[in-house]
Amino acid sequence: MKHNRVRQVFSALGQITSSLNSGNSPASSLATMAVDCQRWFASSGAPVVTENRILTLDKMNPRVIKMEYAVRGPLVIRALAIEKELAQGVKKPFKNVIKANLGDAQAMGQKPVTFIRQVLACVCKPDLQSTSNYPPDVIERAKLLLNACAGRTVGAYSQSNGIEIIRKHVAEYIMRRDNQIPSDPEKIVLSPGASEAIRVWISLIYQTILTTILKYSSSTNGNSLLRLLPVISRSPTRYITCHSTGGIYKN
């Protein structure tokens, strides 16, 4: 059955190609193509994408639609517009915009840590270990990391909780920081940045606390909402994650 459908597809494509090469006007050729495709889909039994299977705003998660992102508020949008105006030569009583709403240090001129950049270069392009003038400790660290990767390449998949040698180093650091209190590398999970770790953490505690509320509160009627009460100022990542899971973020 599948092979018959494939032959039908190629047959329809051949007929459409012949129609396009026959000298017909583009409009008539396209019309013929549309009719041929409709006939084939109707006769082949192939699934047809209907309107109710197309993702639209009214079918998306309403929590995501209503979500507000502080980093993209009116003030920030206006600041970005001013930056573009400055780049276009529009005269202003200042030469640049200082973004005080983000902790983006390097965007504000902070220089990257040389050791980290050199190690990254060596693990991404291993031949630099022998062709560059990088310091010995950089080469040593790059080899250590590559030896811990499958196939000795950073392009390979890692364990779900992160590369083992890095988790061991994290555990060692935690022990030094906490006066030698034991730290198990197997209980450490690495994340691609702080934002992803925050999302996972909030999702975990949200489900745990909400389940407890619904189980032991007789007055909720199944409509309880978790309210996060952070001890720090509003964080966009915490804010949007809380709302996307159905919670209410309270300052």
BALOBA-1460 file (C-alpha; in Angstrom, 3 decimals):
// residues 251
<rec num="1" residu="m" x="0.000" y="0.000" z="0.000"/>
<rec num="2" residu="k" x="2.799" y="2.413" z="0.924"/>
<rec num="3" residu="h" x="4.659" y="1.641" z="-2.312"/>
<rec num="4" residu="n" x="1.507" y="2.276" z="-4.341"/>
<rec num="5" residu="r" x="1.136" y="5.700" z="-2.689"/>
<rec num="6" residu="v" x="4.747" y="6.552" z="-3.451"/>
<rec num="7" residu="r" x="4.203" y="5.636" z="-7.130"/>
<rec num="8" residu="q" x="1.076" y="7.783" z="-7.164"/>
<rec num="9" residu="v" x="3.014" y="10.730" z="-5.792"/>
<rec num="10" residu="f" x="5.713" y="10.440" z="-8.465"/>
<rec num="11" residu="s" x="3.076" y="10.006" z="-11.132"/>
<rec num="12" residu="a" x="1.312" y="13.185" z="-9.975"/>
<rec num="13" residu="l" x="4.619" y="15.058" z="-9.859"/>
<rec num="14" residu="g" x="5.414" y="13.907" z="-13.379"/>
<rec num="15" residu="q" x="2.065" y="15.135" z="-14.671"/>
<rec num="16" residu="i" x="2.558" y="18.480" z="-12.938"/>
<rec num="17" residu="t" x="6.060" y="18.831" z="-14.426"/>
<rec num="18" residu="s" x="4.746" y="18.066" z="-17.908"/>
<rec num="19" residu="s" x="2.066" y="20.681" z="-17.441"/>
<rec num="20" residu="l" x="4.637" y="23.267" z="-16.382"/>
<rec num="21" residu="n" x="6.842" y="22.461" z="-19.396"/>
<rec num="22" residu="s" x="4.021" y="22.474" z="-21.937"/>
<rec num="23" residu="g" x="4.038" y="26.229" z="-22.377"/>
<rec num="24" residu="n" x="0.910" y="26.915" z="-20.392"/>
<rec num="25" residu="s" x="0.705" y="30.228" z="-18.572"/>
<rec num="26" residu="p" x="2.014" y="30.210" z="-14.967"/>
<rec num="27" residu="a" x="-1.486" y="30.821" z="-13.653"/>
<rec num="28" residu="s" x="-2.990" y="27.875" z="-15.502"/>
<rec num="29" residu="s" x="-0.073" y="25.632" z="-14.578"/>
<rec num="30" residu="l" x="-0.461" y="26.461" z="-10.907"/>
<rec num="31" residu="a" x="-4.199" y="25.905" z="-11.131"/>
<rec num="32" residu="t" x="-3.595" y="22.509" z="-12.725"/>
<rec num="33" residu="m" x="-1.060" y="21.686" z="-10.017"/>
<rec num="34" residu="a" x="-3.533" y="22.564" z="-7.280"/>
<rec num="35" residu="v" x="-6.296" y="20.456" z="-8.858"/>
<rec num="36" residu="d" x="-3.970" y="17.496" z="-9.386"/>
<rec num="37" residu="c" x="-2.764" y="17.659" z="-5.771"/>
<rec num="38" residu="q" x="-6.316" y="17.869" z="-4.447"/>
<rec num="39" residu="r" x="-7.375" y="14.882" z="-6.538"/>
<rec num="40" residu="w" x="-4.395" y="12.833" z="-5.433"/>
<rec num="41" residu="f" x="-4.922" y="13.563" z="-1.719"/>
<rec num="42" residu="a" x="-8.617" y="12.765" z="-2.045"/>
<rec num="43" residu="s" x="-7.939" y="9.414" z="-3.697"/>
<rec num="44" residu="s" x="-4.802" y="8.338" z="-1.820"/>
<rec num="45" residu="g" x="-6.186" y="8.316" z="1.682"/>
<rec num="46" residu="a" x="-3.224" y="10.415" z="2.833"/>
<rec num="47" residu="p" x="-3.874" y="12.475" z="5.990"/>
<rec num="48" residu="v" x="-4.964" y="16.023" z="5.283"/>
<rec num="49" residu="v" x="-4.020" y="18.895" z="7.603"/>
<rec num="50" residu="t" x="-7.259" y="20.522" z="8.665"/>
<rec num="51" residu="e" x="-7.733" y="23.847" z="10.431"/>
<rec num="52" residu="n" x="-8.228" y="22.247" z="13.826"/>
<rec num="53" residu="r" x="-4.740" y="20.699" z="13.564"/>
<rec num="54" residu="i" x="-2.938" y="23.997" z="12.954"/>
<rec num="55" residu="l" x="-1.369" y="25.727" z="15.941"/>
<rec num="56" residu="t" x="-2.900" y="29.152" z="16.501"/>
<rec num="57" residu="l" x="-2.833" y="31.607" z="19.398"/>
<rec num="58" residu="d" x="-6.239" y="30.513" z="20.669"/>
<rec num="59" residu="k" x="-4.983" y="26.918" z="20.882"/>
<rec num="60" residu="m" x="-1.733" y="27.672" z="22.691"/>
<rec num="61" residu="n" x="-1.167" y="27.406" z="26.421"/>
<rec num="62" residu="p" x="-3.064" y="30.460" z="27.791"/>
<rec num="63" residu="r" x="-0.520" y="30.805" z="30.601"/>
<rec num="64" residu="v" x="2.232" y="31.363" z="28.046"/>
<rec num="65" residu="i" x="0.162" y="33.905" z="26.094"/>
<rec num="66" residu="k" x="-0.593" y="35.953" z="29.219"/>
<rec num="67" residu="m" x="2.974" y="35.801" z="30.429"/>
<rec num="68" residu="e" x="4.902" y="39.075" z="30.774"/>
<rec num="69" residu="y" x="8.642" y="39.294" z="30.376"/>
<rec num="70" residu="a" x="10.184" y="42.108" z="32.381"/>
<rec num="71" residu="v" x="13.330" y="42.259" z="30.249"/>
<rec num="72" residu="r" x="11.172" y="43.204" z="27.263"/>
<rec num="73" residu="g" x="9.058" y="45.867" z="28.935"/>
<rec num="74" residu="p" x="8.246" y="49.310" z="27.461"/>
<rec num="75" residu="l" x="11.372" y="50.906" z="28.923"/>
<rec num="76" residu="v" x="13.669" y="48.311" z="27.390"/>
<rec num="77" residu="i" x="11.912" y="48.489" z="24.024"/>
<rec num="78" residu="r" x="12.345" y="52.279" z="24.018"/>
<rec num="79" residu="a" x="16.017" y="51.904" z="24.968"/>
<rec num="80" residu="l" x="16.581" y="49.540" z="22.029"/>
<rec num="81" residu="a" x="14.883" y="52.021" z="19.714"/>
<rec num="82" residu="i" x="17.168" y="54.805" z="20.987"/>
<rec num="83" residu="e" x="20.207" y="52.588" z="20.356"/>
<rec num="84" residu="k" x="19.120" y="52.123" z="16.749"/>
<rec num="85" residu="e" x="18.612" y="55.869" z="16.384"/>
<rec num="86" residu="l" x="22.123" y="56.532" z="17.705"/>
<rec num="87" residu="a" x="23.525" y="53.974" z="15.246"/>
<rec num="88" residu="q" x="21.728" y="55.795" z="12.423"/>
<rec num="89" residu="g" x="23.316" y="59.085" z="13.413"/>
<rec num="90" residu="v" x="20.359" y="60.692" z="15.166"/>
<rec num="91" residu="k" x="21.654" y="63.441" z="17.454"/>
<rec num="92" residu="k" x="21.097" y="62.897" z="21.181"/>
<rec num="93" residu="p" x="22.470" y="64.621" z="24.279"/>
<rec num="94" residu="f" x="24.351" y="61.358" z="24.985"/>
<rec num="95" residu="k" x="26.440" y="58.879" z="22.993"/>
<rec num="96" residu="n" x="25.306" y="55.502" z="24.310"/>
<rec num="97" residu="v" x="22.659" y="53.699" z="26.367"/>
<rec num="98" residu="i" x="23.620" y="52.056" z="29.652"/>
<rec num="99" residu="k" x="21.562" y="48.898" z="30.253"/>
<rec num="100" residu="a" x="21.173" y="48.752" z="34.016"/>
<rec num="101" residu="n" x="18.408" y="46.125" z="33.904"/>
<rec num="102" residu="l" x="20.675" y="43.214" z="32.966"/>
<rec num="103" residu="g" x="23.745" y="41.647" z="34.510"/>
<rec num="104" residu="d" x="25.371" y="41.407" z="31.079"/>
<rec num="105" residu="a" x="28.863" y="42.346" z="32.162"/>
<rec num="106" residu="q" x="30.715" y="41.620" z="28.930"/>
<rec num="107" residu="a" x="28.207" y="43.645" z="26.922"/>
<rec num="108" residu="m" x="29.199" y="46.557" z="29.137"/>
<rec num="109" residu="g" x="32.901" y="46.104" z="28.439"/>
<rec num="110" residu="q" x="34.119" y="43.475" z="30.898"/>
<rec num="111" residu="k" x="36.875" y="41.345" z="29.366"/>
<rec num="112" residu="p" x="36.388" y="37.540" z="29.293"/>
<rec num="113" residu="v" x="38.580" y="35.258" z="31.403"/>
<rec num="114" residu="t" x="41.500" y="34.291" z="29.150"/>
<rec num="115" residu="f" x="41.934" y="30.794" z="30.603"/>
<rec num="116" residu="i" x="38.289" y="29.845" z="29.949"/>
<rec num="117" residu="r" x="38.362" y="31.156" z="26.375"/>
<rec num="118" residu="q" x="41.597" y="29.340" z="25.572"/>
<rec num="119" residu="v" x="40.365" y="26.045" z="27.033"/>
<rec num="120" residu="l" x="37.153" y="26.369" z="25.013"/>
<rec num="121" residu="a" x="39.178" y="27.008" z="21.884"/>
<rec num="122" residu="c" x="41.312" y="23.917" z="22.492"/>
<rec num="123" residu="v" x="38.398" y="21.556" z="23.141"/>
<rec num="124" residu="c" x="36.482" y="22.852" z="20.109"/>
<rec num="125" residu="k" x="39.567" y="22.724" z="17.864"/>
<rec num="126" residu="p" x="41.907" y="20.112" z="19.400"/>
<rec num="127" residu="d" x="44.767" y="20.744" z="16.940"/>
<rec num="128" residu="l" x="45.327" y="24.080" z="18.731"/>
<rec num="129" residu="q" x="46.854" y="22.045" z="21.558"/>
<rec num="130" residu="s" x="49.929" y="21.455" z="19.393"/>
<rec num="131" residu="t" x="49.892" y="24.466" z="17.079"/>
<rec num="132" residu="s" x="49.155" y="27.314" z="19.485"/>
<rec num="133" residu="n" x="51.266" y="29.027" z="22.111"/>
<rec num="134" residu="y" x="48.704" y="28.500" z="24.854"/>
<rec num="135" residu="p" x="50.045" y="27.923" z="28.389"/>
<rec num="136" residu="p" x="50.610" y="24.333" z="29.605"/>
<rec num="137" residu="d" x="47.753" y="24.496" z="32.136"/>
<rec num="138" residu="v" x="45.322" y="25.339" z="29.324"/>
<rec num="139" residu="i" x="46.479" y="22.363" z="27.248"/>
<rec num="140" residu="e" x="46.319" y="20.070" z="30.274"/>
<rec num="141" residu="r" x="42.756" y="21.119" z="31.132"/>
<rec num="142" residu="a" x="41.595" y="20.740" z="27.507"/>
<rec num="143" residu="k" x="43.004" y="17.201" z="27.312"/>
<rec num="144" residu="l" x="41.373" y="16.309" z="30.639"/>
<rec num="145" residu="l" x="37.974" y="17.444" z="29.397"/>
<rec num="146" residu="l" x="38.280" y="15.785" z="25.984"/>
<rec num="147" residu="n" x="39.335" y="12.484" z="27.567"/>
<rec num="148" residu="a" x="36.090" y="12.586" z="29.554"/>
<rec num="149" residu="c" x="33.988" y="13.027" z="26.400"/>
<rec num="150" residu="a" x="32.771" y="10.149" z="24.247"/>
<rec num="151" residu="g" x="34.999" y="9.917" z="21.179"/>
<rec num="152" residu="r" x="37.197" y="12.644" z="22.705"/>
<rec num="153" residu="t" x="34.990" y="15.301" z="21.138"/>
<rec num="154" residu="v" x="32.692" y="17.925" z="22.625"/>
<rec num="155" residu="g" x="30.286" y="17.179" z="19.787"/>
<rec num="156" residu="a" x="29.279" y="13.885" z="21.423"/>
<rec num="157" residu="y" x="26.338" y="13.505" z="23.787"/>
<rec num="158" residu="s" x="27.142" y="13.703" z="27.486"/>
<rec num="159" residu="q" x="25.414" y="12.037" z="30.405"/>
<rec num="160" residu="s" x="22.046" y="13.574" z="31.232"/>
<rec num="161" residu="n" x="23.386" y="15.003" z="34.484"/>
<rec num="162" residu="g" x="26.574" y="16.337" z="32.883"/>
<rec num="163" residu="i" x="30.123" y="15.215" z="32.123"/>
<rec num="164" residu="e" x="31.391" y="13.094" z="35.009"/>
<rec num="165" residu="i" x="34.785" y="14.756" z="35.475"/>
<rec num="166" residu="i" x="33.151" y="18.181" z="35.684"/>
<rec num="167" residu="r" x="30.658" y="16.926" z="38.272"/>
<rec num="168" residu="k" x="33.574" y="15.562" z="40.292"/>
<rec num="169" residu="h" x="35.283" y="18.951" z="40.174"/>
<rec num="170" residu="v" x="32.057" y="20.619" z="41.303"/>
<rec num="171" residu="a" x="31.801" y="18.181" z="44.205"/>
<rec num="172" residu="e" x="35.394" y="18.926" z="45.206"/>
<rec num="173" residu="y" x="34.689" y="22.648" z="45.169"/>
<rec num="174" residu="i" x="31.562" y="22.209" z="47.315"/>
<rec num="175" residu="m" x="33.585" y="20.216" z="49.862"/>
<rec num="176" residu="r" x="36.236" y="22.948" z="50.055"/>
<rec num="177" residu="r" x="33.568" y="25.622" z="50.381"/>
<rec num="178" residu="d" x="31.592" y="23.754" z="53.060"/>
<rec num="179" residu="n" x="34.498" y="22.658" z="55.277"/>
<rec num="180" residu="q" x="34.810" y="19.143" z="53.857"/>
<rec num="181" residu="i" x="31.156" y="18.178" z="54.161"/>
<rec num="182" residu="p" x="30.840" y="15.224" z="51.732"/>
<rec num="183" residu="s" x="29.449" y="15.967" z="48.272"/>
<rec num="184" residu="d" x="28.441" y="13.161" z="45.895"/>
<rec num="185" residu="p" x="29.118" y="13.820" z="42.156"/>
<rec num="186" residu="e" x="26.271" y="11.447" z="41.302"/>
<rec num="187" residu="k" x="23.835" y="13.804" z="43.025"/>
<rec num="188" residu="i" x="25.026" y="16.857" z="41.094"/>
<rec num="189" residu="v" x="23.248" y="17.928" z="37.926"/>
<rec num="190" residu="l" x="24.890" y="20.383" z="35.547"/>
<rec num="191" residu="s" x="22.727" y="22.771" z="33.556"/>
<rec num="192" residu="p" x="23.336" y="24.936" z="30.450"/>
<rec num="193" residu="g" x="23.284" y="28.183" z="32.403"/>
<rec num="194" residu="a" x="21.492" y="29.473" z="35.478"/>
<rec num="195" residu="s" x="18.190" y="30.156" z="33.692"/>
<rec num="196" residu="e" x="17.595" y="26.502" z="32.831"/>
<rec num="197" residu="a" x="18.442" y="25.429" z="36.396"/>
<rec num="198" residu="i" x="15.956" y="27.976" z="37.747"/>
<rec num="199" residu="r" x="13.214" y="26.694" z="35.417"/>
<rec num="200" residu="v" x="13.761" y="23.089" z="36.483"/>
<rec num="201" residu="w" x="13.893" y="24.021" z="40.182"/>
<rec num="202" residu="i" x="10.700" y="26.083" z="40.094"/>
<rec num="203" residu="s" x="8.885" y="23.384" z="38.123"/>
<rec num="204" residu="l" x="9.886" y="20.793" z="40.732"/>
<rec num="205" residu="i" x="8.899" y="22.755" z="43.818"/>
<rec num="206" residu="y" x="5.725" y="24.014" z="42.150"/>
<rec num="207" residu="q" x="4.417" y="20.509" z="41.544"/>
<rec num="208" residu="t" x="5.459" y="19.329" z="45.014"/>
<rec num="209" residu="i" x="3.890" y="22.212" z="46.940"/>
<rec num="210" residu="l" x="0.780" y="22.404" z="44.771"/>
<rec num="211" residu="t" x="0.118" y="18.689" z="45.217"/>
<rec num="212" residu="t" x="0.404" y="19.141" z="48.984"/>
<rec num="213" residu="i" x="-1.987" y="22.101" z="48.947"/>
<rec num="214" residu="l" x="-4.589" y="20.253" z="46.915"/>
<rec num="215" residu="k" x="-4.296" y="17.166" z="49.097"/>
<rec num="216" residu="y" x="-4.614" y="18.782" z="52.518"/>
<rec num="217" residu="s" x="-6.640" y="21.945" z="51.929"/>
<rec num="218" residu="s" x="-10.406" y="21.400" z="51.940"/>
<rec num="219" residu="s" x="-11.141" y="24.978" z="50.877"/>
<rec num="220" residu="t" x="-9.317" y="24.962" z="47.553"/>
<rec num="221" residu="n" x="-11.901" y="23.095" z="45.471"/>
<rec num="222" residu="g" x="-9.075" y="22.168" z="43.134"/>
<rec num="223" residu="n" x="-8.279" y="25.781" z="42.301"/>
<rec num="224" residu="s" x="-5.252" y="26.493" z="44.505"/>
<rec num="225" residu="l" x="-2.435" y="28.535" z="43.042"/>
<rec num="226" residu="l" x="1.114" y="28.482" z="44.283"/>
<rec num="227" residu="r" x="2.560" y="31.888" z="45.159"/>
<rec num="228" residu="l" x="6.328" y="32.172" z="45.086"/>
<rec num="229" residu="l" x="7.685" y="34.638" z="47.621"/>
<rec num="230" residu="p" x="11.300" y="35.331" z="46.639"/>
<rec num="231" residu="v" x="13.622" y="37.124" z="49.003"/>
<rec num="232" residu="i" x="15.264" y="38.953" z="46.098"/>
<rec num="233" residu="s" x="14.001" y="41.399" z="43.492"/>
<rec num="234" residu="r" x="11.985" y="40.219" z="40.527"/>
<rec num="235" residu="s" x="13.890" y="37.924" z="38.183"/>
<rec num="236" residu="p" x="12.500" y="37.601" z="34.632"/>
<rec num="237" residu="t" x="13.382" y="33.903" z="34.511"/>
<rec num="238" residu="r" x="11.658" y="33.137" z="37.819"/>
<rec num="239" residu="y" x="8.720" y="35.308" z="36.810"/>
<rec num="240" residu="i" x="7.981" y="33.683" z="33.457"/>
<rec num="241" residu="t" x="8.631" y="30.159" z="34.760"/>
<rec num="242" residu="c" x="6.250" y="30.682" z="37.647"/>
<rec num="243" residu="h" x="3.494" y="31.958" z="35.353"/>
<rec num="244" residu="s" x="4.023" y="29.220" z="32.748"/>
<rec num="245" residu="t" x="3.425" y="26.586" z="35.455"/>
<rec num="246" residu="g" x="0.270" y="28.317" z="36.650"/>
<rec num="247" residu="g" x="1.650" y="30.106" z="39.701"/>
<rec num="248" residu="i" x="1.490" y="33.738" z="40.795"/>
<rec num="249" residu="y" x="4.720" y="35.631" z="41.336"/>
<rec num="250" residu="k" x="4.589" y="37.933" z="44.362"/>
<rec num="251" residu="n" x="7.286" y="40.520" z="45.123"/>
